[in-house]
Amino acid sequence: MKKYFAFIALALCAPHIHAQTKQELLNTIDKDLNSIKELLKLSAMRIEITPGADKTFDPKDGFNFEQQSMAQPAADKEKLNNFFSSLRVHNQLIYPYNIFSIGKKEYDLLKLIGKDNFYFSHNPDKAPVYTPTRIAFLDGTELTSKLPLINKESIAAKHTKTEKEDGESYEYVDEEKMTTLEKMIWNSSSFDETMALQASKPLKSVSYSIELPVSAKKIHELDPKHKTINTAYGTITLDTIAGTKVYCTIPDMEREDDLQIEAYYKNGKVLRLKGSSSNTFVTDSKKQMYQQWISTLEEAKKQVNKNEITSEAALKAYFTAHPVSVEETHKQSYKSSVYTFSGPVSKVVFIVTDSLSKMERFDITYDIYGADVAQEEFVATDFETEKNGLLNKTGKWIVQPQFNAHFRPLNRYFYWDQYDDTENTYHYNPSTKAIQKVAYKIDDSEIYNDKYVKICSRTNGPKGLVEASSGKIILPVSYDYIRFKSEKFWQIEQEDKKGVLDKNFKTILPIAYDELDIEGDYILAKNEGSKEDIYTADGRNITQGKYDDLKGAFNDGLLLVGKRDKTKEGYTNTKYYYIDTLCRVKIDVTAKGYKDPEAFSSGMAVVKNSNGDYGYINTKGDLAIPYQYKYARYFYPSSQLALITLKDNTCALIDKKGNIVKKLPGSYIKGKFKPADRKSRILMENQRSFNEYGEELDYDSNDYW
């Protein structure tokens, strides 16, 4: 089959043949002749192989290596679904609109699919497309069809214009004609997919249909002994590795990102790519075509010199009458390439991506970050006035917009607008829908006992309490410290003296103690120079100064106490007892020969014998689990298991009969007790983390705070 190329010659000359004089026509032809000859000259050149210098390479310098490898299989659908499910959708109420955005985390997605950071920029058709399909509101209503959305695509469709310049048509988006809302969406961050919904009701969730083209990948490793590999695009040949440089012959790809190269240092790390260059080989058929172009242009030059071609129109007519034609072939084009890396190359990997992608779809519903069905008031900004007020669930103003842009909630009763030197606190009454400025500041936004909020007169100043619903002051702003403990006590402090109130502010212990702590239903208090005592919730002193040491509080109805005395030699000797809430001795620890007792937990207490071996006693004082451990710890109330260290230094979780339930790997590092089920943490060496049931978890340093 013949294919004619007269249009190519016309295209080459088109920018130049506006000339009308003879010399201008000759200059135009000469310019195109020189361009084609230079192209043929370059195609005949070969890249010279020279060794790359590696004298300054430092294998300890992390900058010489890539942080991640692209040589990994394409992510499967489950991993992609987990990724998209982890994204968050945020919402901002700008009356009468909802502005919501999904954080795309594109760099994390690119890492997951094994592509470089610029892949979506170079291949926008390969980027995920987020299409909202359902919007649910906090008032229980929803939208599922013809969603009234404004996004970048709809804005571009509305404001795209076509104009011509130098005979060429081009399109652009006219921002001058955009509305303020459209400009806000159009100029929003490229890291998010931001849209405006023409509805003022607060959002509960947004459902998206997410489409992502996923291509299969093949990874080919080449080295001096294995230099070629056949791919769907053609043959890849590793010509040589010379120090920091890799010379190869690769197919000339329509999409360069479909063929990637990685080079590895001898330690297996991926070297950083510093630069590359390439030279495309011209096939024989294309060389023939270029030679025909040269002949046609030279003949046209003769016609101009003979004055047989005297104008632009005549030159165009000549090219049309003398088309260039060659036998069309479909032979793959190749290029010679050289890649330079940060250090000496040990091996090379080529990553080939299938150009034909499979479209994967993910249907995911995202709860709006921070949305609360129980919430009744929502801070919103009025689009016209840019003032803040409060909307209800139906999108109606219940407090008219009148506050500055920094007006925000502290909890459901208090708001503030602190910014720089400006700071006002407001109390909102949900019953009357009234809001008013108050003279105090909120010290802690938490609502204690679902009724009270801590206040202060200034930052780090004296503290008090207000009734949250009314804003009325309950405790004056005169305390150095206020804390709600065990859901029933107020621990307070003034001038370094401590006391306790019940939850209704009745005094249990006056503000008269130097040290005070609350453990569950009991209060431990002492003054300097006196013994510590433990008190009941109604203020009854249980121990009455009888004991020198109190260890913890009552567990399983028993408290571990100690009484010190001096031997004839002047040494201090401590005898330990477990007492009940009436201060009666229930277990004489020392008399039974138990050493270093610990407080009870789940009906068991750790004790030690004179040889340093650990075991457990029960609430009757009997040895329930014999002395057989190098170290023993308390029983978790949720799992009813305890962590012990065996004589061979291995660790395990045991039950109350001493049976090993689960052995844990390595040495014990530290633990964190939390009363909620499966929330306690056990950290073993190599950052292996477990809960109190022995179930292994992903390590998170925050679990151990």
C-alpha positions in Angstrom: 0.0 0.0 0.0 1.3 3.5 -0.9 0.9 6.3 1.5 1.3 9.9 0.2 3.2 12.6 2.2 2.6 15.8 0.3 0.9 17.2 3.3 4.1 16.7 5.3 6.1 18.9 3.0 3.3 21.5 3.2 3.4 21.3 6.9 7.1 21.8 7.0 6.8 24.9 4.7 3.6 26.3 6.1 5.2 28.5 8.7 7.5 30.0 6.1 5.7 30.3 2.8 4.0 33.6 3.6 7.0 35.1 1.7 6.3 36.5 -1.8 9.8 37.5 -3.1 12.1 35.1 -4.9 14.8 35.2 -2.2 12.3 34.7 0.6 10.9 31.6 -1.2 14.5 30.2 -1.7 15.3 30.9 2.0 12.2 29.0 3.0 13.1 25.9 0.9 16.8 26.0 2.1 15.6 26.1 5.8 13.5 23.0 5.3 16.3 21.2 3.4 18.7 21.9 6.2 16.2 20.6 8.8 15.7 17.3 7.0 19.4 16.8 6.3 20.2 17.5 10.0 17.6 14.9 11.1 19.2 12.3 8.8 22.7 13.2 10.2 21.6 12.8 13.8 19.9 9.5 13.1 23.2 8.1 11.8 25.0 9.0 15.0 25.5 6.5 17.8 25.9 7.3 21.5 29.5 7.0 22.5 30.0 4.6 25.4 32.1 6.2 28.2 32.4 5.0 31.8 30.5 7.0 34.4 32.6 8.3 37.2 31.8 7.1 40.7 34.6 8.6 42.7 32.3 10.8 44.9 29.7 8.1 45.4 28.9 7.6 49.1 26.8 4.5 49.7 25.9 5.8 53.2 24.3 9.0 51.7 20.6 8.3 51.5 20.2 10.9 48.8 22.0 8.6 46.4 19.1 6.2 46.6 15.4 6.2 45.7 13.0 6.0 48.6 10.9 3.3 46.9 11.1 0.9 44.0 8.7 1.0 41.0 9.6 -2.7 40.3 6.6 -4.1 42.0 3.4 -5.8 40.7 0.4 -3.7 40.0 -1.8 -3.4 43.1 -4.7 -5.8 43.3 -8.2 -4.6 43.6 -8.4 -5.4 47.3 -5.4 -3.2 48.1 -6.8 -0.4 45.9 -10.2 -0.7 47.6 -8.5 -0.5 51.0 -6.6 2.6 49.8 -9.7 4.4 48.5 -11.7 3.4 51.6 -9.1 5.1 53.8 -9.6 8.5 52.2 -11.5 11.3 54.1 -14.1 13.7 52.9 -14.2 17.1 54.6 -17.1 19.6 54.4 -17.5 23.3 54.8 -20.9 25.0 55.1 -20.9 28.2 53.1 -24.6 29.1 53.0 -26.4 28.4 50.7 -23.8 25.8 49.6 -21.8 22.8 50.9 -18.2 22.8 49.8 -16.9 19.3 50.2 -13.6 17.7 49.1 -12.0 14.3 49.2 -8.3 14.2 49.9 -6.9 12.2 47.0 -3.5 11.2 48.5 -2.2 10.8 45.0 1.4 10.3 46.1 0.4 7.3 48.2 -1.7 5.9 45.3 1.3 6.3 43.0 3.5 4.5 45.5 0.9 1.7 45.7 0.7 1.2 41.9 4.5 1.6 41.5 4.6 4.8 39.5 6.7 7.9 39.8 5.3 11.1 41.3 4.7 12.7 37.9 2.8 9.8 36.3 -0.7 11.3 36.6 0.7 14.7 35.4 2.1 13.1 32.3 -0.9 10.7 31.9 -4.1 12.5 33.1 -6.2 9.9 31.5 -4.7 7.4 33.9 -5.7 9.3 37.0 -8.7 8.2 39.1 -12.0 9.8 38.5 -14.2 10.6 41.5 -18.0 10.8 40.7 -20.4 11.5 43.6 -23.5 9.2 43.2 -25.4 9.8 46.5 -25.4 12.5 49.1 -26.9 12.0 52.6 -27.8 14.8 54.9 -27.9 14.8 58.7 -31.6 15.5 58.7 -32.2 12.0 57.2 -32.8 13.1 53.6 -30.7 12.3 50.6 -30.0 13.0 46.9 -29.3 10.2 44.4 -29.9 11.6 40.9 -29.1 14.9 39.1 -26.9 16.1 41.9 -26.7 19.9 41.7 -22.9 20.0 41.8 -20.3 22.5 40.6 -16.9 21.1 40.0 -13.8 21.8 37.8 -15.2 19.8 34.9 -18.6 21.6 34.9 -16.8 25.0 35.2 -14.5 24.2 32.3 -17.4 23.1 30.1 -19.2 26.3 30.9 -16.3 28.7 30.4 -14.1 27.1 27.7 -13.6 29.4 24.7 -12.0 28.8 21.3 -9.8 31.4 19.6 -7.4 31.6 16.7 -3.9 32.9 16.5 -1.7 32.8 13.4 -4.3 30.6 11.8 -4.2 28.1 14.7 -7.2 27.3 16.9 -6.7 26.9 20.6 -9.0 26.5 23.6 -8.7 28.1 27.1 -10.9 28.5 30.2 -12.0 32.1 30.7 -11.7 32.8 34.4 -12.8 36.4 34.1 -16.4 35.3 33.4 -16.5 33.0 36.4 -18.7 33.7 39.4 -17.0 34.0 42.8 -18.1 30.5 43.7 -16.7 29.1 40.5 -13.4 30.7 41.0 -13.2 29.2 44.5 -13.7 25.7 43.1 -11.5 26.3 40.1 -8.6 27.5 42.1 -8.9 24.9 44.9 -6.0 22.6 45.8 -5.0 20.0 43.2 -4.4 17.6 46.1 -8.2 17.4 46.7 -11.2 16.8 44.5 -13.4 19.8 45.6 -17.0 20.4 44.7 -19.9 22.7 45.6 -23.3 21.4 46.3 -26.2 23.8 45.9 -27.8 22.9 49.3 -27.3 24.3 52.7 -28.2 21.3 54.9 -25.3 19.8 56.7 -23.9 16.6 55.1 -23.7 13.2 56.7 -22.0 11.2 53.9 -21.1 11.2 50.3 -21.0 8.1 48.1 -18.6 8.0 45.2 -18.1 5.8 42.2 -14.3 5.9 41.7 -12.8 4.7 38.4 -9.1 3.9 37.9 -7.5 2.4 34.8 -5.3 -0.4 36.0 -2.6 -1.8 33.8 -0.8 -5.1 34.1 3.0 -4.9 34.7 5.9 -7.1 33.8 9.3 -6.8 35.5 12.4 -7.8 33.5 15.8 -8.0 35.1 18.8 -7.7 32.8 22.5 -8.0 33.4 25.7 -8.5 31.3 24.9 -12.3 31.1 21.2 -11.8 30.1 21.1 -8.8 27.8 17.8 -9.1 25.8 14.1 -9.6 26.5 11.2 -9.6 24.1 8.1 -7.5 25.1 4.8 -6.7 23.5 6.4 -3.4 22.4 9.6 -5.0 20.9 13.0 -6.1 22.1 14.8 -4.5 25.0 18.6 -4.8 24.7 21.1 -4.0 27.5 24.1 -2.9 25.5 26.4 -2.4 28.4 26.8 -1.2 32.0 29.7 1.3 32.3 30.1 2.5 35.9 27.2 4.8 36.7 25.8 4.6 33.1 23.5 2.1 31.5 23.4 1.9 27.7 20.5 0.2 26.1 18.4 -0.1 22.9 14.7 0.1 23.6 11.4 0.4 21.7 10.3 4.0 20.8 7.2 4.0 23.0 4.1 6.2 22.4 3.8 6.5 26.2 7.3 6.8 27.7 5.9 6.0 31.2 5.0 2.5 29.9 8.7 1.6 30.0 10.6 2.5 33.1 14.2 1.6 34.2 15.7 1.1 37.6 19.3 0.5 38.4 20.6 -1.2 41.6 23.7 -0.8 43.7 25.4 -3.9 44.8 23.7 -3.7 48.2 20.3 -4.1 46.5 19.2 -0.4 46.9 17.7 1.5 44.0 20.1 4.2 42.7 18.8 7.6 42.0 18.4 8.5 38.3 20.4 11.6 37.5 19.6 12.0 33.8 19.1 10.4 30.4 19.4 11.0 26.7 18.3 9.1 23.6 18.5 9.0 19.9 15.8 7.5 17.7 16.9 5.3 14.9 15.3 6.2 11.5 14.0 3.1 9.6 14.9 2.4 6.0 11.4 3.4 4.8 11.6 6.7 6.6 15.0 7.4 5.2 13.6 6.8 1.7 10.8 9.2 2.5 13.2 11.9 3.7 15.3 11.5 0.6 12.2 12.0 -1.6 11.4 15.1 0.4 15.0 16.4 -0.3 14.6 15.7 -4.0 11.2 17.4 -4.1 12.5 20.5 -2.3 15.6 20.7 -4.5 13.4 20.6 -7.6 11.2 23.2 -6.2 14.2 25.4 -5.6 15.2 25.0 -9.3 11.6 26.1 -10.3 11.9 29.2 -8.1 15.3 30.1 -9.7 13.7 29.7 -13.2 10.9 32.0 -12.1 8.4 29.2 -12.7 7.3 29.4 -9.1 6.9 33.0 -8.0 4.4 33.0 -5.1 3.3 31.2 -2.0 0.3 29.8 -3.8 2.4 28.4 -6.6 4.7 26.7 -4.1 1.8 25.1 -2.4 0.4 23.9 -5.7 3.8 22.4 -6.6 3.9 20.3 -3.4 0.4 19.1 -4.0 1.2 18.0 -7.5 4.4 16.2 -6.4 3.5 14.2 -3.3 6.1 12.1 -1.5 5.1 8.4 -1.3 6.8 5.3 0.3 5.8 1.8 1.0 4.1 1.9 4.4 5.5 -0.4 7.0 4.6 -1.2 10.6 8.1 -1.9 11.8 8.8 -0.9 15.4 11.0 2.1 15.9 13.9 1.9 18.3 16.1 4.4 20.1 19.5 4.2 21.6 19.4 5.5 25.2 21.9 6.2 28.0 20.8 6.6 31.6 23.1 8.1 34.3 22.7 7.0 37.9 24.0 8.3 41.2 26.4 5.4 41.7 28.0 2.3 40.1 25.3 0.0 38.6 25.2 -3.7 39.5 22.0 -4.8 37.7 19.2 -3.2 35.7 15.4 -3.8 35.8 12.9 -2.7 33.1 9.3 -2.3 34.2 6.9 -2.7 31.2 3.3 -1.6 31.6 0.6 -2.9 29.4 -0.8 0.1 27.4 -4.3 -1.4 27.4 -5.8 -0.8 30.9 -8.6 -2.5 32.7 -11.0 0.0 34.2 -11.6 -0.8 37.9 -14.5 0.7 39.7 -14.9 1.2 43.4 -18.2 2.2 45.1 -17.5 3.7 48.5 -19.5 5.8 51.0 -17.6 8.3 53.1 -18.9 9.7 56.3 -18.1 13.4 56.4 -15.2 13.9 58.7 -16.5 15.1 62.1 -20.2 14.8 61.2 -22.3 13.9 64.2 -25.9 12.8 63.9 -26.6 14.0 67.4 -25.4 17.5 66.7 -28.1 20.1 66.3 -26.1 23.3 65.6 -23.5 23.9 62.9 -21.2 26.8 62.3 -21.7 28.1 58.7 -20.3 31.1 56.7 -22.8 33.3 54.8 -21.5 33.4 51.2 -22.6 37.0 50.7 -21.5 38.7 53.9 -18.7 36.3 54.9 -20.0 36.3 58.5 -20.4 33.2 60.6 -23.6 32.0 62.3 -25.3 28.8 63.3 -27.5 26.5 61.0 -29.8 23.7 62.1 -30.0 20.3 60.4 -32.5 21.6 57.8 -30.1 24.3 56.7 -31.9 27.2 58.3 -30.3 30.0 60.3 -30.9 29.7 64.1 -28.2 32.3 64.9 -27.9 34.8 62.2 -24.4 35.3 60.7 -22.8 38.1 62.7 -19.4 36.7 63.8 -15.9 36.8 62.3 -14.3 34.1 60.2 -12.7 32.6 63.3 -15.9 31.9 65.1 -15.8 28.2 66.0 -17.2 25.7 68.5 -15.5 24.6 71.7 -18.3 22.2 72.6 -22.1 22.2 72.0 -22.5 25.1 74.5 -19.5 27.3 74.0 -18.0 29.1 71.0 -15.1 31.5 70.6 -13.5 33.6 67.9 -9.8 33.8 69.1 -7.4 35.1 66.5 -4.2 37.1 67.3 -5.2 39.6 70.0 -8.9 39.2 69.5 -10.6 36.7 71.8 -14.3 36.4 72.7 -16.1 33.5 74.3 -19.8 32.9 73.7 -22.4 30.8 75.5 -25.1 29.2 73.5 -28.4 28.0 75.0 -29.9 25.2 72.9 -33.3 25.6 74.5 -33.7 29.3 73.8 -31.4 29.4 70.7 -29.8 32.5 72.3 -26.1 33.3 72.2 -24.3 35.8 74.4 -20.8 36.8 75.2 -19.4 35.8 78.6 -16.7 37.3 80.8 -14.7 34.1 81.4 -12.6 31.9 79.2 -13.0 28.1 78.7 -10.1 26.3 80.3 -11.0 22.9 78.9 -13.7 22.3 76.4 -14.6 18.8 77.8 -18.1 18.6 79.4 -17.6 16.8 82.7 -20.4 14.6 84.0 -22.3 15.8 81.0 -23.0 19.0 82.9 -20.0 21.1 83.7 -17.2 22.9 82.0 -13.9 24.2 83.4 -13.4 28.0 83.1 -10.6 30.5 83.8 -10.1 34.2 83.9 -7.0 34.1 81.8 -4.7 31.5 80.2 -3.0 29.4 82.9 -4.9 31.5 85.5 -7.2 30.3 88.4 -10.0 27.9 87.4 -13.6 27.4 88.2 -16.7 25.5 86.9 -19.8 26.6 85.1 -23.0 24.7 84.4 -22.8 24.0 80.7 -26.4 24.4 79.8 -26.9 27.8 81.5 -23.4 29.2 81.6 -23.9 29.9 85.4 -20.8 29.8 87.5 -20.9 26.9 90.0 -17.4 27.0 91.5 -15.7 30.4 91.6 -12.6 31.1 89.5 -10.3 30.6 92.5 -8.7 27.2 92.2 -5.3 26.2 91.0 -6.4 22.8 89.9 -9.8 21.1 89.2 -10.1 17.5 88.0 -13.1 15.2 87.7 -12.0 11.7 88.9 -13.7 8.3 88.7 -16.9 9.9 87.4 -17.8 10.9 91.0 -15.2 13.1 92.6 -13.9 16.7 92.1 -10.3 16.9 93.1 -9.4 20.5 93.8 -6.4 22.5 94.9 -5.7 26.0 96.3 -2.3 27.3 97.4 -0.7 23.9 97.2 -3.3 22.3 99.5 -5.7 19.6 98.1 -9.2 18.5 98.8 -12.1 16.4 97.4 -15.7 17.3 96.6 -18.4 14.8 95.5 -20.0 15.2 92.1 -22.6 17.5 93.6 -19.9 19.7 95.2 -20.4 18.5 98.8 -17.0 18.5 100.7 -15.6 15.0 101.3 -12.1 16.0 102.3 -11.4 19.7 103.0 -8.6 21.6 101.1 -6.0 20.7 103.8 -3.8 17.9 102.4 -0.3 18.0 100.9 -0.7 14.9 98.8 -3.9 13.4 97.4 -4.8 10.9 94.8 -8.0 9.1 93.9 -8.1 5.4 92.9 -11.5 4.1 91.8 -13.9 4.6 94.8 -11.2 5.5 97.3 -9.1 8.5 98.2 -5.5 8.4 99.4 -4.3 11.5 101.3 -1.5 12.6 103.6 0.2 15.6 105.0 3.9 16.2 105.3 5.3 14.4 108.4 2.2 12.1 108.7 1.2 8.7 107.4 -0.9 8.2 104.3 -4.5 7.1 104.8 -7.2 5.8 102.5 -10.7 7.2 102.7 -14.1 6.0 101.4 -16.3 8.0 99.1 -18.1 9.5 102.1 -14.9 10.6 103.8 -14.5 7.8 106.3 -10.8 7.1 107.2 -10.2 3.4 106.8 -6.6 3.0 107.9 -6.4 5.7 110.7 -2.7 6.1 110.4 -2.0 2.4 111.3 0.2 1.7 108.3 3.3 3.2 106.8 2.8 2.1 103.2 -0.3 1.8 101.1 0.3 0.1 97.7 -2.4 1.1 95.1 -6.0 0.9 96.2 -8.6 -1.7 96.9 -8.7 -4.5 94.3 -10.9 -7.6 94.8 -11.9 -6.0 98.1 -8.3 -6.1 99.4 -5.6 -3.4 99.9 -1.9 -4.1 100.2 -0.4 -2.2 103.2 2.9 -2.3 105.0 4.1 -1.6 108.5 7.7 -0.6 109.1 9.8 -1.3 112.2 13.5 -1.3 113.0 15.6 -4.3 113.9 18.1 -4.3 116.8 20.8 -3.7 114.2 19.0 -0.5 113.1 17.7 -1.9 109.8 14.1 -1.1 108.6 11.9 -4.1 108.2 8.5 -4.0 106.5 5.7 -6.4 107.2 3.0 -6.6 104.5 -0.7 -7.4 104.9 -3.8 -7.4 102.8 -6.7 -5.7 104.6 -10.4 -5.3 103.8 -12.5 -2.1 103.8 -13.0 -2.3 107.6 -9.2 -2.4 108.1 -9.2 -6.0 109.1 -6.2 -8.1 108.2 -7.3 -10.8 105.7 -3.8 -12.1 104.6 -0.7 -11.8 106.7 1.8 -11.8 103.8 5.0 -11.8 105.8 3.8 -14.6 108.1 3.1 -16.8 105.1 6.6 -16.2 103.8 5.6 -14.3 100.7 8.1 -11.6 99.5 7.6 -8.4 97.4 3.8 -8.7 97.1 1.9 -6.7 94.5 -1.7 -5.5 94.5 -4.5 -7.9 93.5 -5.8 -8.0 89.9 -8.5 -10.4 88.7 -8.3 -12.3 92.0 -4.6 -12.9 91.8 -1.5 -11.2 93.2 2.1 -11.6 92.3 4.5 -12.7 95.1 8.1 -13.9 95.3 10.0 -16.5 97.3 13.4 -16.2 99.0 15.1 -17.6 95.9 13.7 -14.8 93.7 11.2 -17.0 91.9 7.7 -15.5 91.1 4.3 -17.0 91.6 0.7 -16.0 92.3 -1.6 -16.2 95.4 -5.4 -16.0 95.4 -7.7 -13.9 97.6 -7.6 -16.6 100.3 -3.8 -16.2 100.6 -3.0 -19.6 99.1 -0.3 -20.1 96.5 -2.4 -20.6 93.4 0.4 -20.7 90.8 3.7 -22.1 92.1 7.0 -20.2 92.1 8.3 -21.0 88.6 8.8 -17.7 86.8 11.8 -15.4 86.4 9.3 -12.5 86.5 5.6 -12.1 86.8 3.1 -9.3 86.1 -0.6 -8.6 87.0 -3.6 -10.3 85.4 -5.4 -8.2 82.8 -9.1 -7.8 83.8 -10.4 -8.2 80.2 -8.5 -11.2 79.0 -7.9 -12.7 82.5 -4.3 -13.5 81.3 -0.9 -12.4 82.7 2.4 -11.8 81.1 5.3 -13.7 82.6 9.0 -14.3 81.9 10.1 -17.9 82.0 13.5 -19.1 83.3 14.8 -19.3 79.8 14.0 -15.6 79.3 11.1 -16.3 76.9 7.8 -14.5 77.5 4.3 -15.9 77.5 0.7 -15.2 78.5 -0.7 -17.6 81.1 -4.2 -18.2 82.5 -5.2 -18.4 86.2 -4.2 -22.1 86.3 -0.7 -21.3 85.1 -1.3 -22.8 81.6 0.6 -21.1 78.8 -1.9 -19.6 76.4 0.4 -17.8 74.0 4.2 -17.5 73.8 5.5 -14.1 72.6 8.6 -13.6 70.5 11.8 -12.1 71.8 12.3 -9.9 74.9 9.7 -7.8 76.7 10.3 -4.1 76.1 7.4 -2.3 77.8 3.6 -2.4 78.2 0.7 0.0 78.4 -2.4 -1.0 80.5 -5.8 0.3 79.4 -9.0 -0.9 81.0 -11.0 -1.2 77.7 -11.1 -4.6 76.1 -8.2 -5.3 73.7 -6.7 -1.9 74.3 -3.8 -2.9 76.5 -0.5 -3.2 74.7 2.6 -5.4 75.0 5.7 -4.4 73.1 8.3 -7.0 72.4 11.7 -6.6 70.7 11.8 -5.7 66.9 8.7 -3.5 67.5 6.3 -6.4 67.6 3.2 -5.3 69.3 0.4 -7.5 70.9 -2.7 -6.9 72.9 -3.6 -8.6 76.2 -5.0 -11.6 74.4 -1.7 -12.2 72.5 -3.1 -11.0 69.2 -0.4 -9.4 67.1 -1.0 -5.8 65.9 0.7 -3.3 63.7 3.1 -1.3 65.8 2.0 2.2 66.6 4.1 4.3 69.0 1.0 6.2 70.1 -0.3 3.0 71.7 2.4 3.3 74.3 1.8 6.8 75.5 
